[in-house]
Every structure is written in C-alpha cells, then in structure tokens.
C-alpha cells in the first residue's frame, strides 16, 4: 500500500501571474509524495505499443523523468525538420541549430527547480555534428536513422526522493483560464498515475533475437582499420581516434524490458529508454557529455578501460594495470585536454578547471579512468549552441576532434546514429543534461545494433582492442540475453 501526500507546490498563481509580461509560457506544477516509483509501469500502461515514450534517469535512478504521449515530436534528417503535434505536421528545411535556437527562445521560461520540467527531451545523434561543421561528408546509412529525435512533453513526470512533480506549460496570454484548467488536468493525471503505479502491469513484449550477432568488421579487417588509424597518427593528422565496430542482428519485439532490466540491475550514472515509431534505444551510460545547472557547466571525460576481474585479486590487478598503463594515461590526458577545450569554448574566460583527475571508476563490467571538467557558461549562450560546440565528445571521436571525425567517416563508412551522440534534455529554463550514447542498444524495425568503440593510439594492439568491444558491449549483451531467458521461462 503506497502512502500519498499531495500539495500544489512552488510558484503560486499570483507569483506566476506577475511573470506573464516576461515569458510567453509559464510552468504550472503539481506535486505528490509516493513510497515507490516504477517508470516502466507508466510507459507500459500509457504507451503499450512503445510508439512515443521516454525514461531518462540520472544519479542511478534517483532522479527520473518519464514522458508519455508528448505534445510535439521533432525529428531531423539531413536538414529536413518535421514537427508533429497530434494530427498536424509541419515541415521545413533549414539548419536545425538555427531552428532549435528559435524554438528554445520562443519557449524559454522561468526555472522552478533543478532537473527536467519543461523543454525538449530525446537524443542528438553523433551525426548532429555535421550541422556545426558543414564540410563533414554525409555518411552511408542502411537503417534510416534520424539525426535528432526530441519530445516536447504535454505533461512532464519527474521523480526524485519520493516526490513526483507534474509540470505543464501554459500560454501567458491566456493565463487566468489556462491556469485553472491546467490545475484540474494535473490533479486528474496524478490520480491516474497513482492508480497505474498501484496496479500490476503485465508486460506484453520482449525482445526476440532471430539471428546470431555479427560485427561490422571481423578481426582481419579491423586490424587493417587500426593500421590505417596509426598511419594517420604517424602522418600527424591526429593523435588518437575512437574506432567503432558495432554488433548487429535481426530481432522482433520490444527493448522495453531490456531498459527495465538495466535500470534495476546495472549500476550506472545514467539509464534511458527511448521509443518513437519504428525506433527504440536503451542504455546504461557511464559518461556525461555536458551538464548545465544555472550557469555552471560540467563534463566528465572517461578514457582508459579494463574489464572487471572475476575475483577481487584479479579486479585489483586490472585496476593497478589501468592506473599505471602509459598508453591509457596518454589517451586519457589527450581527451581531458580536448574536454577542457570543449568546455572552454562555451565558458567565460578563466573559469575552466579540472576538479577531478584520472580517478578509477568501476562499473558492472568494466572500469575506467575518469576526470571532471568545470566552467561557468558564457552569459548569452543557448543550450543548443552548447550542444553544437561539444557534440561529439572527444572520448567518442578523438584528437584533434574534427580531423578524427573525418577519418572516422572514411574508415567506418556507416552512420553512427544515437551511438556517440547525446541523450537527455534541454529544459526551457536553460539547464541541460546529456549523457553520451554508449553502453547502448538500438533497434530500427527488425535491425538490432549494440554499438561500442575503442580508442586507438600508436601503441594499440589490434587484437586487444577488438576484445575491448566485447568488454564494453557485455553489459548490454548480457541484459538482452537475460530478458530473453526470462521470457522463455515465462512461456
């Protein structure tokens, strides 16, 4: 039995009304306390066909946002922008950075609390970078992956510390009537949520793999790619590059239970599930792309990897080996420098600093070396501009970044999609939080992809780097297999 305590919170009607001349839209909120919260119950109940929903958790599930039945859906592919609002569809052709900046400025509103409450949530793919760097060539794409997919919620469901906050934007020019109607709407929605969370929800779809996984590059071809990267390094084109090698197979069903399994069983700073139309993605990302809270910016580059040991002694051995590896230290230092440069491009002069350096971070299947870079955001910079200047992270491209990205396109000959992109939100208050698209699987139609990469420097061993894909992919592969096994057991 769940205990519930309700209260209408934060800005009062009078306080909001005083802001109508400053903002075109204002947030109305409703809050209640609850003992337990299962975001996947909400998705399964409201969006059983997994067509338009998202779960995004930060701080290992302690702060969770759920979006179901969004008000608007924005998709971008090769400068073609489509905005769907229920049955209405608007299309335009322009640079999405300009479009999203205009959209953000029109909807900008007052901040009511940290976290996501009003704004855009979804993902910016790795290939979003081509809109900031026009000379990057188009990448081959067999799967039809979007460059950007974002939801603007009708009602945002935000859970933190046993508090559920419901938020909806209303137009300032119709404040009096909209405020009262929205209060009633949020109350009714809260009642519905409490009923859903109290009920047992039967899962209707599991993922069903119909073929064996295969890599894009097998060992021999991958070794040739590594040699090509090294030649570019010797020629002075780059210092380091992340070469990816996705696993792919055919599958039926939904990934939603893989997302649920990751959330409940795998420690990671971020978890996410995204579903729109024929596309689904799940992941447990350990790495922040960029986070902005008020005027403070944070980035957490991870570089240097070892698998977890099977015993404490083996785990300690791998940790010591990682800490003292010249190759891993060199790679990490290059990417911390690149992270400082990225944060420096969006920060006030003199505010960038490394506050944590080369710390050992242990996750379920691998361990990494991690650092933390901070800065103070430039006064008038928008969240969209911040993303455009930081995506992709150096830890998913290389150094120098632009040269590495050009070589990645040449060698991989495949669109990365959500892998290496940014997943998370832009709040209309100006805050944002995006994790990097790693430790993930995505499914487009019946094509299932588990994507991972390895950092290549002159001292890299191609055989060892090939097995790094296995280590980085194992947590997702194991989750898929576990969910499949649960389904087989139930049946």
C-alpha positions as CSV (number, residue, x, y, z in Angstrom):
1,X,0.0,0.0,0.0
2,X,1.5,3.3,-1.1
3,X,1.2,6.4,1.1
4,X,0.3,9.6,-0.7
5,X,0.7,13.2,0.4
6,X,-0.4,15.9,-2.1
7,X,0.4,19.5,-2.4
8,X,0.4,22.2,-5.1
9,X,3.9,23.5,-5.0
10,X,6.4,26.2,-5.8
11,X,5.2,29.3,-7.6
12,X,1.7,30.4,-6.6
13,X,-0.8,31.7,-9.1
14,X,-0.1,35.3,-8.1
15,X,3.7,34.8,-8.5
16,X,3.2,33.2,-11.9
17,X,0.8,36.0,-13.0
18,X,3.5,38.6,-12.2
19,X,5.7,36.9,-14.8
20,X,3.3,37.0,-17.7
21,X,5.0,40.1,-19.2
22,X,8.4,38.4,-19.1
23,X,7.6,35.0,-20.7
24,X,5.3,33.7,-23.4
25,X,4.9,30.4,-21.5
26,X,4.8,29.6,-17.8
27,X,5.1,26.3,-15.9
28,X,2.2,25.0,-13.8
29,X,3.2,22.3,-11.3
30,X,1.5,19.7,-9.1
31,X,3.4,17.5,-6.7
32,X,2.7,14.5,-4.5
33,X,4.8,12.1,-2.4
34,X,4.9,8.4,-3.0
35,X,6.8,5.4,-1.5
36,X,7.8,3.7,-4.7
37,X,8.0,4.6,-8.3
38,X,8.3,2.4,-11.4
39,X,8.7,4.4,-14.6
40,X,8.2,1.3,-16.8
41,X,4.8,0.7,-15.4
42,X,3.7,4.1,-16.6
43,X,5.2,3.5,-20.1
44,X,3.6,0.0,-20.4
45,X,0.2,1.3,-19.3
46,X,0.0,4.6,-21.3
47,X,2.1,3.6,-24.4
48,X,1.7,-0.2,-24.6
49,X,2.8,-0.2,-28.3
50,X,6.0,1.7,-27.5
51,X,5.4,4.4,-30.1
52,X,6.3,7.7,-28.2
53,X,7.8,7.5,-24.8
54,X,11.0,8.0,-22.8
55,X,12.5,7.2,-19.5
56,X,15.6,9.1,-18.5
57,X,17.3,8.6,-15.2
58,X,20.4,10.3,-13.7
59,X,22.2,9.5,-10.4
60,X,21.5,5.8,-10.9
61,X,17.7,6.2,-10.9
62,X,17.4,8.7,-8.0
63,X,16.2,11.4,-10.5
64,X,13.9,10.0,-13.2
65,X,11.9,11.7,-15.9
66,X,9.1,9.9,-17.8
67,X,7.5,11.2,-20.9
68,X,4.4,9.5,-22.4
69,X,2.1,10.9,-25.1
70,X,4.2,14.0,-25.9
71,X,2.7,17.2,-27.1
72,X,5.1,17.6,-30.0
73,X,7.7,15.4,-31.7
74,X,10.6,17.0,-33.6
75,X,12.7,14.8,-35.9
76,X,15.6,15.9,-38.1
77,X,17.3,14.1,-41.0
78,X,19.6,15.9,-43.4
79,X,18.2,19.4,-42.8
80,X,14.6,18.1,-43.2
81,X,12.8,19.1,-40.0
82,X,9.5,17.6,-39.1
83,X,7.3,18.8,-36.2
84,X,4.3,16.6,-35.3
85,X,1.6,17.9,-33.0
86,X,-1.1,15.2,-32.7
87,X,-2.5,15.1,-36.3
88,X,-0.8,18.2,-37.5
89,X,2.5,18.0,-39.3
90,X,4.8,21.0,-40.0
91,X,7.9,20.5,-42.2
92,X,10.7,22.9,-43.1
93,X,14.3,22.8,-44.5
94,X,16.9,24.8,-42.6
95,X,19.9,24.3,-40.3
96,X,18.4,22.6,-37.2
97,X,20.8,24.6,-34.9
98,X,19.0,27.8,-36.0
99,X,15.6,26.1,-35.9
100,X,16.1,24.8,-32.4
101,X,17.6,28.0,-31.1
102,X,14.5,29.9,-32.4
103,X,12.2,27.2,-30.8
104,X,14.0,27.4,-27.5
105,X,13.9,31.3,-27.4
106,X,10.2,31.3,-28.0
107,X,9.5,28.8,-25.2
108,X,12.0,30.0,-22.7
109,X,10.5,30.2,-19.2
110,X,11.3,30.7,-15.5
111,X,13.2,28.0,-13.6
112,X,11.2,26.3,-10.9
113,X,13.6,23.5,-9.8
114,X,16.7,21.5,-10.9
115,X,16.1,18.7,-13.3
116,X,13.8,18.4,-16.3
117,X,10.4,20.0,-16.1
118,X,9.7,21.8,-19.3
119,X,11.6,21.6,-22.6
120,X,12.8,19.1,-25.1
121,X,14.0,15.6,-24.3
122,X,15.3,12.8,-26.5
123,X,18.6,12.5,-28.4
124,X,21.0,14.3,-30.7
125,X,22.8,11.7,-32.8
126,X,26.5,11.6,-33.4
127,X,25.9,12.9,-36.9
128,X,24.3,16.1,-35.5
129,X,27.9,17.4,-35.7
130,X,27.5,17.9,-39.5
131,X,25.3,20.9,-38.8
132,X,28.0,22.6,-36.9
133,X,30.7,21.5,-39.3
134,X,29.3,21.9,-42.8
135,X,32.3,20.3,-44.5
136,X,31.8,16.9,-42.9
137,X,30.6,14.5,-45.6
138,X,27.3,12.6,-45.5
139,X,27.6,9.1,-44.0
140,X,26.2,5.9,-45.6
141,X,23.1,4.7,-43.7
142,X,21.3,1.4,-44.4
143,X,18.9,1.7,-41.4
144,X,17.3,5.2,-42.0
145,X,18.4,6.6,-38.6
146,X,17.3,10.1,-37.7
147,X,19.9,12.8,-36.8
148,X,17.7,14.2,-34.0
149,X,14.6,13.0,-32.2
150,X,13.1,15.2,-29.5
151,X,9.8,15.2,-27.5
152,X,8.2,18.3,-26.1
153,X,6.1,16.9,-23.2
154,X,2.4,17.6,-22.7
155,X,2.9,16.8,-19.0
156,X,6.4,16.1,-17.6
157,X,6.6,13.4,-14.9
158,X,9.6,14.0,-12.7
159,X,10.5,11.7,-9.8
160,X,13.1,12.5,-7.1
161,X,13.4,11.5,-3.5
162,X,9.9,10.0,-3.3
163,X,8.4,13.2,-4.8
164,X,6.5,13.1,-8.1
165,X,6.3,16.5,-9.8
166,X,3.9,17.0,-12.8
167,X,4.6,20.1,-14.9
168,X,2.8,21.6,-17.9
169,X,3.5,24.8,-19.8
170,X,0.6,27.3,-20.4
171,X,0.5,30.4,-22.6
172,X,0.9,33.6,-20.7
173,X,-1.6,35.5,-22.9
174,X,-4.4,33.2,-21.6
175,X,-3.1,32.8,-18.1
176,X,-6.2,33.1,-16.0
177,X,-8.3,30.5,-17.7
178,X,-5.3,28.2,-18.6
179,X,-4.0,28.1,-15.0
180,X,-7.3,26.8,-13.5
181,X,-7.8,24.3,-16.3
182,X,-4.3,23.0,-16.0
183,X,-4.5,22.6,-12.3
184,X,-7.5,20.4,-12.7
185,X,-5.8,18.5,-15.6
186,X,-2.7,17.8,-13.4
187,X,-4.9,16.7,-10.5
188,X,-6.7,14.2,-12.7
189,X,-3.4,13.0,-14.2
190,X,-2.0,12.5,-10.7
191,X,-4.9,10.3,-9.8
192,X,-4.5,8.3,-12.9
193,X,-0.7,7.9,-12.2
194,X,-1.3,6.7,-8.7
195,X,-3.7,4.1,-9.9
196,X,-1.3,2.9,-12.6
197,X,1.6,2.6,-10.1
198,X,-0.6,0.6,-7.7
199,X,-1.6,-1.9,-10.3
200,X,0.2,-4.9,-11.6
201,X,1.1,-4.3,-15.2
202,X,1.6,-7.3,-17.5
203,X,4.5,-7.0,-19.9
204,X,3.3,-7.6,-23.5
205,X,6.5,-7.6,-25.5
206,X,10.0,-9.0,-25.1
207,X,12.9,-8.8,-27.5
208,X,13.4,-12.0,-29.5
209,X,16.7,-12.3,-31.4
210,X,16.2,-14.3,-34.6
211,X,19.9,-14.5,-35.8
212,X,23.4,-14.5,-34.3
213,X,25.1,-11.2,-33.6
214,X,27.9,-10.3,-36.1
215,X,30.5,-7.5,-36.1
216,X,30.7,-5.0,-38.9
217,X,34.4,-5.7,-39.1
218,X,36.0,-9.1,-38.3
219,X,39.4,-9.4,-36.8
220,X,41.4,-9.2,-40.0
221,X,39.6,-6.2,-41.5
222,X,39.5,-4.5,-38.1
223,X,43.3,-4.9,-37.8
224,X,43.6,-3.2,-41.2
225,X,41.5,-0.3,-39.9
226,X,43.7,0.0,-36.8
227,X,46.8,0.2,-39.1
228,X,45.1,2.9,-41.1
229,X,44.5,4.9,-37.9
230,X,48.1,4.5,-36.9
231,X,49.3,5.8,-40.3
232,X,47.2,8.9,-39.8
233,X,48.8,9.4,-36.4
234,X,52.3,8.9,-37.8
235,X,51.5,11.4,-40.6
236,X,50.5,14.0,-38.0
237,X,46.8,14.1,-38.9
238,X,45.6,13.0,-35.5
239,X,46.9,11.9,-32.1
240,X,44.2,9.5,-31.2
241,X,40.9,8.2,-32.6
242,X,37.9,6.1,-31.5
243,X,37.2,3.4,-34.0
244,X,33.8,1.7,-33.5
245,X,32.7,-1.8,-34.5
246,X,29.0,-2.5,-33.9
247,X,27.4,-5.8,-33.4
248,X,24.2,-6.3,-35.4
249,X,21.4,-8.9,-35.7
250,X,17.8,-9.3,-36.5
251,X,15.2,-9.2,-33.7
252,X,11.5,-9.0,-33.1
253,X,9.6,-7.4,-30.2
254,X,10.5,-4.5,-28.0
255,X,13.6,-3.4,-26.0
256,X,11.5,-2.0,-23.1
257,X,12.3,-4.9,-20.8
258,X,16.0,-4.6,-21.5
259,X,15.7,-1.0,-20.4
260,X,13.9,-2.0,-17.2
261,X,16.5,-4.7,-16.5
262,X,19.3,-2.2,-16.9
263,X,17.6,0.3,-14.6
264,X,17.0,-2.4,-11.9
265,X,20.3,-4.4,-12.1
266,X,23.1,-2.4,-13.6
267,X,24.8,0.5,-11.7
268,X,25.4,3.5,-13.9
269,X,25.1,7.3,-13.6
270,X,22.5,7.3,-16.4
271,X,19.8,4.9,-17.7
272,X,17.5,5.6,-20.6
273,X,14.8,4.1,-22.7
274,X,13.5,5.9,-25.9
275,X,10.8,4.8,-28.3
276,X,9.4,6.6,-31.3
277,X,7.6,5.0,-34.2
278,X,9.9,2.2,-35.5
279,X,12.9,3.1,-33.4
280,X,13.9,2.1,-29.8
281,X,17.0,2.6,-27.8
282,X,18.1,1.5,-24.3
283,X,21.3,2.1,-22.4
284,X,23.3,2.5,-19.2
285,X,25.7,5.2,-19.9
286,X,28.6,6.0,-17.5
287,X,29.6,9.3,-19.1
288,X,28.2,12.8,-19.2
289,X,28.5,14.7,-22.4
290,X,27.7,18.1,-20.9
291,X,25.6,19.3,-18.0
292,X,24.5,22.8,-17.2
293,X,22.8,23.8,-13.9
294,X,22.2,27.6,-13.7
295,X,25.5,29.0,-15.1
296,X,27.7,26.0,-14.1
297,X,29.0,23.6,-16.7
298,X,30.2,20.1,-16.1
299,X,31.8,17.5,-18.3
300,X,33.2,14.0,-17.1
301,X,35.5,12.5,-19.7
302,X,36.2,8.8,-19.4
303,X,39.2,7.3,-21.2
304,X,41.1,4.1,-20.4
305,X,39.4,0.8,-19.9
306,X,39.8,-2.6,-18.3
307,X,37.3,-5.4,-17.8
308,X,36.2,-6.2,-14.3
309,X,38.0,-9.1,-12.7
310,X,36.3,-12.4,-11.8
311,X,37.9,-12.2,-8.3
312,X,38.9,-9.4,-6.0
313,X,42.5,-10.2,-6.7
314,X,42.1,-10.1,-10.4
315,X,40.0,-6.9,-10.2
316,X,42.7,-5.2,-8.2
317,X,45.3,-6.4,-10.7
318,X,43.4,-4.9,-13.6
319,X,42.8,-1.6,-11.7
320,X,46.5,-1.3,-10.9
321,X,47.4,-2.1,-14.5
322,X,44.9,0.5,-15.8
323,X,46.2,3.2,-13.4
324,X,49.8,2.7,-14.5
325,X,49.4,2.0,-18.2
326,X,51.4,4.6,-20.2
327,X,49.0,4.0,-23.1
328,X,45.9,4.6,-21.1
329,X,47.4,7.6,-19.3
330,X,48.4,9.2,-22.6
331,X,45.0,8.6,-24.1
332,X,43.3,10.0,-21.0
333,X,45.4,13.1,-20.9
334,X,44.7,13.9,-24.6
335,X,41.0,13.6,-24.0
336,X,41.0,15.6,-20.8
337,X,42.8,18.4,-22.8
338,X,40.1,18.1,-25.5
339,X,37.4,18.2,-22.8
340,X,38.9,21.4,-21.4
341,X,39.0,22.9,-24.9
342,X,35.3,22.0,-25.5
343,X,34.2,23.4,-22.1
344,X,36.4,26.4,-22.7
345,X,34.6,27.2,-26.0
346,X,31.3,27.7,-24.1
347,X,32.7,29.1,-20.8
348,X,33.7,32.6,-19.6
349,X,37.4,33.1,-19.9
350,X,39.4,31.9,-16.9
351,X,36.7,29.8,-15.4
352,X,37.6,26.3,-16.7
353,X,39.3,23.9,-14.3
354,X,39.8,20.2,-13.9
355,X,38.4,19.4,-10.4
356,X,38.9,15.6,-10.5
357,X,41.7,13.9,-12.4
358,X,42.2,10.3,-13.5
359,X,40.1,8.7,-10.8
360,X,39.4,5.0,-11.0
361,X,35.7,4.4,-11.7
362,X,34.2,0.9,-11.5
363,X,31.1,-0.2,-13.3
364,X,29.3,-3.5,-13.7
365,X,31.5,-5.0,-16.5
366,X,34.4,-2.5,-17.0
367,X,36.4,0.1,-15.1
368,X,37.6,3.5,-16.5
369,X,39.8,6.4,-15.7
370,X,37.6,9.5,-15.2
371,X,38.1,13.2,-14.8
372,X,35.8,16.2,-14.2
373,X,36.0,19.5,-16.1
374,X,34.0,22.5,-14.9
375,X,33.4,26.0,-16.2
376,X,31.0,29.0,-16.0
377,X,28.8,29.3,-19.1
378,X,29.1,32.3,-21.3
379,X,26.4,34.8,-20.5
380,X,24.1,34.6,-23.6
381,X,25.0,31.1,-24.9
382,X,22.0,28.9,-25.5
383,X,21.7,25.1,-24.7
384,X,21.5,24.4,-28.4
385,X,24.8,26.2,-29.0
386,X,26.4,24.4,-26.1
387,X,25.5,21.0,-27.6
388,X,26.6,22.1,-31.1
389,X,30.0,23.1,-29.7
390,X,30.6,19.9,-27.6
391,X,29.0,17.1,-29.6
392,X,30.5,14.6,-30.2
393,X,32.7,14.2,-27.1
394,X,36.4,13.8,-27.7
395,X,36.1,10.4,-26.0
396,X,33.9,9.2,-28.9
397,X,35.8,10.9,-31.7
398,X,39.5,11.6,-31.0
399,X,42.0,14.4,-31.1
400,X,42.1,16.8,-32.9
401,X,38.3,16.3,-33.0
402,X,37.4,17.5,-36.5
403,X,40.3,15.5,-38.2
404,X,39.3,12.4,-36.2
405,X,35.7,12.8,-37.3
406,X,36.6,13.0,-40.9
407,X,38.8,9.8,-40.6
408,X,36.0,8.0,-38.7
409,X,33.7,8.6,-41.7
410,X,36.3,7.4,-44.1
411,X,37.1,4.2,-42.2
412,X,33.7,3.2,-40.6
413,X,31.6,4.0,-43.7
414,X,28.5,3.8,-41.6
415,X,26.2,6.3,-39.8
416,X,26.7,6.0,-36.0
417,X,23.2,7.3,-35.2
418,X,22.5,7.6,-31.5
419,X,25.8,5.9,-30.6
420,X,28.3,8.6,-29.6
421,X,25.5,11.2,-29.6
422,X,23.9,12.9,-26.6
423,X,20.8,11.6,-24.8
424,X,18.9,13.7,-22.3
425,X,17.1,17.0,-22.0
426,X,17.2,20.8,-22.6
427,X,15.0,22.5,-20.1
428,X,13.3,25.7,-21.2
429,X,14.8,27.4,-18.2
430,X,18.3,27.0,-19.8
431,X,19.5,23.9,-17.9
432,X,20.6,20.8,-19.7
433,X,21.9,17.3,-19.0
434,X,23.1,14.9,-21.8
435,X,24.8,11.6,-21.3
436,X,26.9,10.1,-24.1
437,X,25.3,7.4,-26.2
438,X,27.5,4.5,-25.1
439,X,26.7,1.1,-23.4
440,X,23.5,1.0,-25.5
441,X,21.5,-1.0,-28.0
442,X,19.1,0.4,-30.5
443,X,16.5,-1.2,-32.8
444,X,15.2,0.2,-36.1
445,X,12.5,-2.0,-37.5
446,X,13.9,-5.5,-37.0
447,X,17.6,-4.5,-37.0
448,X,19.1,-4.6,-33.6
449,X,22.5,-3.0,-33.0
450,X,24.8,-3.0,-30.0
451,X,27.5,-0.3,-30.6
452,X,30.9,0.1,-29.0
453,X,34.3,1.6,-29.8
454,X,37.9,1.5,-28.9
455,X,40.5,4.3,-28.6
456,X,43.4,3.8,-31.0
457,X,46.9,5.3,-30.4
458,X,50.3,4.2,-31.8
459,X,50.8,1.7,-29.1
460,X,47.4,0.0,-29.6
461,X,47.3,-3.7,-30.1
462,X,44.6,-4.6,-32.7
463,X,43.8,-7.9,-31.1
464,X,43.4,-6.4,-27.6
465,X,41.3,-3.5,-29.0
466,X,39.0,-6.0,-30.8
467,X,38.3,-7.7,-27.5
468,X,37.6,-4.3,-25.9
469,X,34.4,-4.2,-27.9
470,X,33.3,-7.4,-26.1
471,X,34.1,-5.9,-22.7
472,X,32.2,-2.7,-23.4
473,X,29.3,-4.5,-25.0
474,X,28.9,-7.3,-22.5
475,X,26.6,-5.4,-20.1
476,X,24.1,-4.8,-22.9
477,X,24.5,-8.2,-24.4
478,X,24.0,-9.9,-21.0
479,X,20.9,-7.8,-20.4
480,X,19.4,-8.8,-23.7
481,X,20.1,-12.5,-23.1
482,X,18.7,-12.3,-19.5
483,X,15.5,-10.7,-20.7
484,X,15.2,-13.3,-23.5
485,X,15.7,-16.1,-21.0
486,X,13.1,-14.6,-18.6
487,X,10.6,-14.6,-21.5
488,X,11.4,-18.2,-22.4
489,X,11.0,-19.2,-18.8
490,X,7.6,-17.5,-18.5
491,X,6.4,-19.2,-21.7
